[in-house]
Amino acid sequence: MKKFALVVVIFFLVLSTAIIKNTTKQIEDEIFTAKENIRVSKSEFENVSLEYDYLSSAERLLEYQSLYFEDNLIQKNINDIKIYIISDDKNKIKNFTIIKD
């Protein structure tokens, strides 16, 4: 009877250890995935923030134009911008449209 009880206890300990180990591995995988998503989002946020900070105003763009490009840039009307679409067998030119939400 003592041997049977000892076998049951050992079996229970092995089984509970396997379950705990498996659960811990799943939690570690979820934590890794969450950290990677946070890292990617943080990098994207930094890029968008940088773009917003340095290119957010027309005055700043005109200042950069005068500093770096001198007379190389010209102002275009937004209605003059076209989109060139290349598909498998056809090429099309469409007008550029701005969609406001």
C-alpha angles and dihedrals in degrees: 000000000000091000091052091050090048092050091049092050092048091047090049091050093049092047094047091047091053092049093048092047092050093048091048091051091052091049091049090051091051091049091050091050092048092049091050091050090050091049093051092045091048091051092048091047091052091051093048091045091051091049092048094047096049104030103031101105133054090223091058091049090051089049090052090047092055092044101046112013104032104187099348096098125069129189116248131199110243090229090062093061115102133189118226111207119197115197132168098282105357136061118203137183117213132180117256112247131188116220114207118203 
